[in-house]
Amino acid sequence: MATLRQTSNSPAAELRTIIVTGASSGIGAYCARALKADGWRVFATTRKPQDIAALEADGIEAFYLDYTEPASIAALVAAVLDRTGGRLDALFNNGAYAQAGAVEDLPVAALKEQFEANFFGWHDLTRRLIPVMRRQGHGRLVHCSSILGLVPVRFRGAYSASKHALEALMLCQRQELAGSGIHVSLIEPGPVKSKIASNGLAWFLRNIDHENSVHRADYAAQMERMRAGGSQSALKPGPEVVHKVLCHALLSRRPRPHYVVTISAKIGAMLKRILPASMLHRLLAKRA
């Protein structure tokens, strides 16, 4: 691991600093704690008081953040910069949820909600931190996207669209920040052990009229999978696989634009490169 940069005689100031969003469970919770163990000063965010308390009990500075509330984004940035003296080394945008449902069954309001949480809020937080990183001459912006942003599957249109938009926006920004000392990377995990599938059930039931849909039979199977926490494949790893590539994106002199994580995601990305589009989409339709 790279040696941590020392900036003053204050113990807190000797640590690299990072904001990790969506740290209530899964990837965010694991990475926040693992980065602290690695020697980072971690500012983690979540929405529930009990999750803030759990992070604080582990010695992590925790804050409320809801990507759909611009005031909470502004408050987070102000609080963190106050504690760091106006500096920040890195941001790991991770907090998100997955709205399931066929595109034809998806209300416009539900799609807007998905983009507010998974896209617009990420952009808002990122924009507020770039001036800080420009002034100090360095920074790392890492976004936890998804393989579904590269290879979408049926019944995941809203989530896939939000991640596809994220891919395009942040890759443009990566080019625009060239030479600034600020690096942008995207992590594209496949299925990883987390609560994103089970948490998505409430959004599905709230927004999709599954009983009156032509996809009713397919939805029954989808709901069972969400209740079970998503796919139960033996190839489904834990969030430590994301932490591994996150460390490379944060510390490498040449961080990659893309980090495709998990075997299933790598297979999906490979098939997208080598198969004709019509064949690829037939295969994807069978597995969703």
DOLO-498284 format. One record per residue (C-alpha): residue in three letters; x, y, z. Coordinates in nm, 3 decimals. Layout:
BEGIN
[rec 'ALA',[X,Y,Z]]
...
//
This chain:
BEGIN
[rec 'MET',[0.000,0.000,0.000]]
[rec 'ALA',[0.118,0.352,-0.072]]
[rec 'THR',[0.251,0.552,0.221]]
[rec 'LEU',[-0.012,0.786,0.362]]
[rec 'ARG',[0.060,1.152,0.295]]
[rec 'GLN',[0.141,1.360,0.602]]
[rec 'THR',[0.023,1.720,0.597]]
[rec 'SER',[0.066,1.844,0.955]]
[rec 'ASN',[0.149,1.741,1.308]]
[rec 'SER',[-0.217,1.666,1.379]]
[rec 'PRO',[-0.283,1.288,1.381]]
[rec 'ALA',[-0.613,1.334,1.195]]
[rec 'ALA',[-0.448,1.548,0.926]]
[rec 'GLU',[-0.189,1.278,0.855]]
[rec 'LEU',[-0.452,1.050,0.710]]
[rec 'ARG',[-0.586,1.047,0.358]]
[rec 'THR',[-0.946,1.163,0.368]]
[rec 'ILE',[-1.242,1.011,0.186]]
[rec 'ILE',[-1.620,1.038,0.177]]
[rec 'VAL',[-1.793,0.700,0.138]]
[rec 'THR',[-2.167,0.720,0.071]]
[rec 'GLY',[-2.427,0.449,0.119]]
[rec 'ALA',[-2.243,0.296,0.415]]
[rec 'SER',[-2.539,0.140,0.595]]
[rec 'SER',[-2.472,-0.210,0.457]]
[rec 'GLY',[-2.314,-0.406,0.175]]
[rec 'ILE',[-2.037,-0.250,-0.031]]
[rec 'GLY',[-2.043,0.089,0.140]]
[rec 'ALA',[-2.039,-0.047,0.496]]
[rec 'TYR',[-1.757,-0.287,0.419]]
[rec 'CYS',[-1.545,-0.036,0.230]]
[rec 'ALA',[-1.587,0.235,0.495]]
[rec 'ARG',[-1.457,0.004,0.766]]
[rec 'ALA',[-1.187,-0.153,0.549]]
[rec 'LEU',[-1.054,0.187,0.440]]
[rec 'LYS',[-1.038,0.298,0.802]]
[rec 'ALA',[-0.837,-0.015,0.879]]
[rec 'ASP',[-0.613,0.071,0.584]]
[rec 'GLY',[-0.531,0.406,0.743]]
[rec 'TRP',[-0.781,0.644,0.583]]
[rec 'ARG',[-0.984,0.904,0.765]]
[rec 'VAL',[-1.332,0.801,0.654]]
[rec 'PHE',[-1.642,1.020,0.645]]
[rec 'ALA',[-1.928,0.775,0.587]]
[rec 'THR',[-2.289,0.855,0.509]]
[rec 'THR',[-2.622,0.685,0.556]]
[rec 'ARG',[-2.984,0.787,0.609]]
[rec 'LYS',[-3.083,0.607,0.930]]
[rec 'PRO',[-2.977,0.717,1.281]]
[rec 'GLN',[-2.906,0.358,1.388]]
[rec 'ASP',[-2.665,0.312,1.098]]
[rec 'ILE',[-2.488,0.638,1.186]]
[rec 'ALA',[-2.453,0.512,1.544]]
[rec 'ALA',[-2.311,0.178,1.425]]
[rec 'LEU',[-2.048,0.351,1.213]]
[rec 'GLU',[-1.955,0.586,1.495]]
[rec 'ALA',[-1.919,0.289,1.729]]
[rec 'ASP',[-1.648,0.162,1.493]]
[rec 'GLY',[-1.465,0.493,1.506]]
[rec 'ILE',[-1.591,0.625,1.173]]
[rec 'GLU',[-1.713,0.983,1.136]]
[rec 'ALA',[-2.069,0.940,1.010]]
[rec 'PHE',[-2.323,1.182,0.864]]
[rec 'TYR',[-2.676,1.189,0.732]]
[rec 'LEU',[-2.706,1.204,0.353]]
[rec 'ASP',[-2.999,1.153,0.119]]
[rec 'TYR',[-2.908,1.207,-0.246]]
[rec 'THR',[-3.262,1.326,-0.315]]
[rec 'GLU',[-3.220,1.613,-0.064]]
[rec 'PRO',[-2.979,1.881,-0.194]]
[rec 'ALA',[-2.971,2.044,0.151]]
[rec 'SER',[-2.827,1.725,0.300]]
[rec 'ILE',[-2.558,1.716,0.030]]
[rec 'ALA',[-2.460,2.075,0.103]]
[rec 'ALA',[-2.459,2.009,0.477]]
[rec 'LEU',[-2.237,1.702,0.437]]
[rec 'VAL',[-1.979,1.889,0.229]]
[rec 'ALA',[-1.972,2.180,0.473]]
[rec 'ALA',[-1.931,1.953,0.776]]
[rec 'VAL',[-1.655,1.742,0.623]]
[rec 'LEU',[-1.457,2.039,0.494]]
[rec 'ASP',[-1.488,2.206,0.833]]
[rec 'ARG',[-1.327,1.901,0.992]]
[rec 'THR',[-1.049,1.869,0.734]]
[rec 'GLY',[-0.959,2.234,0.702]]
[rec 'GLY',[-1.106,2.258,0.353]]
[rec 'ARG',[-0.937,1.955,0.194]]
[rec 'LEU',[-1.052,1.617,0.070]]
[rec 'ASP',[-0.852,1.347,-0.105]]
[rec 'ALA',[-1.126,1.122,-0.239]]
[rec 'LEU',[-1.495,1.053,-0.290]]
[rec 'PHE',[-1.651,0.709,-0.327]]
[rec 'ASN',[-2.006,0.759,-0.460]]
[rec 'ASN',[-2.185,0.439,-0.370]]
[rec 'GLY',[-2.530,0.495,-0.218]]
[rec 'ALA',[-2.809,0.377,-0.450]]
[rec 'TYR',[-3.115,0.158,-0.478]]
[rec 'ALA',[-3.252,-0.066,-0.754]]
[rec 'GLN',[-3.603,-0.002,-0.890]]
[rec 'ALA',[-3.718,-0.324,-1.056]]
[rec 'GLY',[-3.998,-0.355,-1.310]]
[rec 'ALA',[-4.058,-0.372,-1.683]]
[rec 'VAL',[-4.013,-0.042,-1.861]]
[rec 'GLU',[-4.378,-0.037,-1.976]]
[rec 'ASP',[-4.492,-0.071,-1.613]]
[rec 'LEU',[-4.260,0.197,-1.479]]
[rec 'PRO',[-4.434,0.522,-1.379]]
[rec 'VAL',[-4.250,0.837,-1.481]]
[rec 'ALA',[-4.238,0.945,-1.115]]
[rec 'ALA',[-4.061,0.621,-1.020]]
[rec 'LEU',[-3.803,0.671,-1.295]]
[rec 'LYS',[-3.742,1.027,-1.177]]
[rec 'GLU',[-3.694,0.903,-0.820]]
[rec 'GLN',[-3.441,0.647,-0.942]]
[rec 'PHE',[-3.240,0.912,-1.122]]
[rec 'GLU',[-3.257,1.156,-0.829]]
[rec 'ALA',[-3.099,0.895,-0.599]]
[rec 'ASN',[-2.863,0.721,-0.842]]
[rec 'PHE',[-2.759,1.000,-1.076]]
[rec 'PHE',[-2.849,1.363,-1.001]]
[rec 'GLY',[-2.751,1.341,-0.635]]
[rec 'TRP',[-2.416,1.186,-0.728]]
[rec 'HIS',[-2.355,1.468,-0.973]]
[rec 'ASP',[-2.447,1.730,-0.713]]
[rec 'LEU',[-2.205,1.590,-0.453]]
[rec 'THR',[-1.926,1.547,-0.708]]
[rec 'ARG',[-1.960,1.906,-0.837]]
[rec 'ARG',[-1.937,2.047,-0.486]]
[rec 'LEU',[-1.606,1.868,-0.426]]
[rec 'ILE',[-1.426,1.928,-0.755]]
[rec 'PRO',[-1.336,2.292,-0.672]]
[rec 'VAL',[-1.177,2.166,-0.350]]
[rec 'MET',[-0.972,1.910,-0.540]]
[rec 'ARG',[-0.875,2.161,-0.809]]
[rec 'ARG',[-0.742,2.402,-0.546]]
[rec 'GLN',[-0.530,2.136,-0.382]]
[rec 'GLY',[-0.415,1.991,-0.716]]
[rec 'HIS',[-0.524,1.632,-0.662]]
[rec 'GLY',[-0.822,1.408,-0.592]]
[rec 'ARG',[-0.987,1.078,-0.669]]
[rec 'LEU',[-1.352,1.044,-0.776]]
[rec 'VAL',[-1.465,0.682,-0.776]]
[rec 'HIS',[-1.822,0.587,-0.866]]
[rec 'CYS',[-1.975,0.248,-0.792]]
[rec 'SER',[-2.163,0.184,-1.114]]
[rec 'SER',[-2.281,-0.164,-1.216]]
[rec 'ILE',[-2.230,-0.417,-1.492]]
[rec 'LEU',[-2.593,-0.333,-1.574]]
[rec 'GLY',[-2.471,0.008,-1.683]]
[rec 'LEU',[-2.278,-0.172,-1.957]]
[rec 'VAL',[-2.494,-0.479,-2.017]]
[rec 'PRO',[-2.859,-0.412,-1.920]]
[rec 'VAL',[-3.112,-0.688,-1.859]]
[rec 'ARG',[-3.491,-0.695,-1.862]]
[rec 'PHE',[-3.688,-0.580,-1.557]]
[rec 'ARG',[-3.393,-0.363,-1.454]]
[rec 'GLY',[-3.455,-0.075,-1.693]]
[rec 'ALA',[-3.466,0.207,-1.437]]
[rec 'TYR',[-3.154,0.097,-1.251]]
[rec 'SER',[-2.965,0.012,-1.571]]
[rec 'ALA',[-3.057,0.350,-1.724]]
[rec 'SER',[-2.932,0.539,-1.418]]
[rec 'LYS',[-2.601,0.352,-1.430]]
[rec 'HIS',[-2.568,0.389,-1.807]]
[rec 'ALA',[-2.616,0.765,-1.768]]
[rec 'LEU',[-2.359,0.768,-1.488]]
[rec 'GLU',[-2.107,0.589,-1.710]]
[rec 'ALA',[-2.142,0.848,-1.986]]
[rec 'LEU',[-2.139,1.153,-1.759]]
[rec 'MET',[-1.839,1.051,-1.553]]
[rec 'LEU',[-1.633,0.930,-1.849]]
[rec 'CYS',[-1.683,1.272,-2.007]]
[rec 'GLN',[-1.573,1.428,-1.681]]
[rec 'ARG',[-1.267,1.204,-1.669]]
[rec 'GLN',[-1.159,1.349,-2.003]]
[rec 'GLU',[-1.236,1.704,-1.896]]
[rec 'LEU',[-1.028,1.668,-1.578]]
[rec 'ALA',[-0.721,1.535,-1.759]]
[rec 'GLY',[-0.411,1.717,-1.637]]
[rec 'SER',[-0.581,1.856,-1.325]]
[rec 'GLY',[-0.450,1.588,-1.088]]
[rec 'ILE',[-0.808,1.466,-1.036]]
[rec 'HIS',[-0.877,1.111,-1.153]]
[rec 'VAL',[-1.218,0.957,-1.224]]
[rec 'SER',[-1.288,0.583,-1.214]]
[rec 'LEU',[-1.599,0.366,-1.242]]
[rec 'ILE',[-1.640,0.030,-1.067]]
[rec 'GLU',[-1.883,-0.207,-1.239]]
[rec 'PRO',[-1.968,-0.496,-1.006]]
[rec 'GLY',[-2.180,-0.791,-1.097]]
[rec 'PRO',[-2.386,-0.956,-0.820]]
[rec 'VAL',[-2.220,-0.899,-0.482]]
[rec 'LYS',[-2.354,-1.001,-0.142]]
[rec 'SER',[-2.550,-0.698,-0.021]]
[rec 'LYS',[-2.903,-0.584,0.061]]
[rec 'ILE',[-2.968,-0.402,-0.266]]
[rec 'ALA',[-3.202,-0.672,-0.398]]
[rec 'SER',[-3.401,-0.714,-0.077]]
[rec 'ASN',[-3.415,-0.337,-0.023]]
[rec 'GLY',[-3.546,-0.299,-0.378]]
[rec 'LEU',[-3.856,-0.505,-0.302]]
[rec 'ALA',[-4.025,-0.215,-0.122]]
[rec 'TRP',[-3.969,0.014,-0.421]]
[rec 'PHE',[-4.105,-0.252,-0.657]]
[rec 'LEU',[-4.422,-0.303,-0.452]]
[rec 'ARG',[-4.470,0.072,-0.415]]
[rec 'ASN',[-4.436,0.164,-0.782]]
[rec 'ILE',[-4.523,-0.140,-0.998]]
[rec 'ASP',[-4.878,-0.266,-1.047]]
[rec 'HIS',[-4.756,-0.625,-1.068]]
[rec 'GLU',[-5.097,-0.787,-1.022]]
[rec 'ASN',[-5.238,-0.628,-1.339]]
[rec 'SER',[-4.926,-0.647,-1.554]]
[rec 'VAL',[-4.876,-0.871,-1.857]]
[rec 'HIS',[-4.551,-0.964,-1.679]]
[rec 'ARG',[-4.733,-1.093,-1.371]]
[rec 'ALA',[-4.585,-1.446,-1.391]]
[rec 'ASP',[-4.231,-1.316,-1.435]]
[rec 'TYR',[-4.280,-1.073,-1.149]]
[rec 'ALA',[-4.372,-1.356,-0.912]]
[rec 'ALA',[-4.029,-1.511,-0.973]]
[rec 'GLN',[-3.863,-1.169,-0.945]]
[rec 'MET',[-4.023,-1.103,-0.607]]
[rec 'GLU',[-3.904,-1.437,-0.474]]
[rec 'ARG',[-3.551,-1.352,-0.582]]
[rec 'MET',[-3.569,-1.011,-0.414]]
[rec 'ARG',[-3.703,-1.163,-0.091]]
[rec 'ALA',[-3.411,-1.408,-0.100]]
[rec 'GLY',[-3.160,-1.126,-0.142]]
[rec 'GLY',[-3.101,-1.167,-0.515]]
[rec 'SER',[-2.921,-1.446,-0.697]]
[rec 'GLN',[-2.779,-1.724,-0.481]]
[rec 'SER',[-2.500,-1.825,-0.718]]
[rec 'ALA',[-2.182,-1.975,-0.574]]
[rec 'LEU',[-2.000,-1.719,-0.791]]
[rec 'LYS',[-2.146,-1.432,-0.588]]
[rec 'PRO',[-1.862,-1.287,-0.379]]
[rec 'GLY',[-1.864,-1.053,-0.083]]
[rec 'PRO',[-1.799,-0.677,-0.094]]
[rec 'GLU',[-1.427,-0.730,-0.035]]
[rec 'VAL',[-1.385,-0.767,-0.413]]
[rec 'VAL',[-1.499,-0.407,-0.455]]
[rec 'HIS',[-1.268,-0.286,-0.180]]
[rec 'LYS',[-0.973,-0.442,-0.361]]
[rec 'VAL',[-1.027,-0.249,-0.684]]
[rec 'LEU',[-1.133,0.063,-0.495]]
[rec 'CYS',[-0.788,0.069,-0.335]]
[rec 'HIS',[-0.628,0.055,-0.679]]
[rec 'ALA',[-0.849,0.339,-0.804]]
[rec 'LEU',[-0.759,0.547,-0.499]]
[rec 'LEU',[-0.386,0.482,-0.479]]
[rec 'SER',[-0.256,0.388,-0.823]]
[rec 'ARG',[-0.062,0.650,-1.018]]
[rec 'ARG',[-0.264,0.542,-1.320]]
[rec 'PRO',[-0.613,0.448,-1.203]]
[rec 'ARG',[-0.826,0.278,-1.467]]
[rec 'PRO',[-1.144,0.426,-1.609]]
[rec 'HIS',[-1.324,0.092,-1.559]]
[rec 'TYR',[-1.301,-0.182,-1.298]]
[rec 'VAL',[-1.529,-0.472,-1.392]]
[rec 'VAL',[-1.570,-0.685,-1.080]]
[rec 'THR',[-1.690,-1.046,-1.030]]
[rec 'ILE',[-1.670,-1.338,-1.272]]
[rec 'SER',[-2.026,-1.296,-1.400]]
[rec 'ALA',[-1.966,-0.927,-1.476]]
[rec 'LYS',[-1.645,-1.004,-1.662]]
[rec 'ILE',[-1.824,-1.269,-1.866]]
[rec 'GLY',[-2.101,-1.021,-1.949]]
[rec 'ALA',[-1.853,-0.753,-2.057]]
[rec 'MET',[-1.663,-1.006,-2.269]]
[rec 'LEU',[-1.981,-1.131,-2.440]]
[rec 'LYS',[-2.078,-0.772,-2.521]]
[rec 'ARG',[-1.745,-0.730,-2.703]]
[rec 'ILE',[-1.750,-1.052,-2.902]]
[rec 'LEU',[-2.114,-1.138,-2.975]]
[rec 'PRO',[-2.345,-0.982,-3.234]]
[rec 'ALA',[-2.593,-0.755,-3.059]]
[rec 'SER',[-2.897,-0.965,-3.149]]
[rec 'MET',[-2.741,-1.281,-3.003]]
[rec 'LEU',[-2.627,-1.101,-2.689]]
[rec 'HIS',[-2.973,-0.962,-2.619]]
[rec 'ARG',[-3.135,-1.306,-2.669]]
[rec 'LEU',[-2.897,-1.451,-2.412]]
[rec 'LEU',[-2.959,-1.170,-2.166]]
[rec 'ALA',[-3.337,-1.205,-2.198]]
[rec 'LYS',[-3.313,-1.570,-2.092]]
[rec 'ARG',[-3.126,-1.502,-1.769]]
[rec 'ALA',[-3.311,-1.206,-1.625]]
//
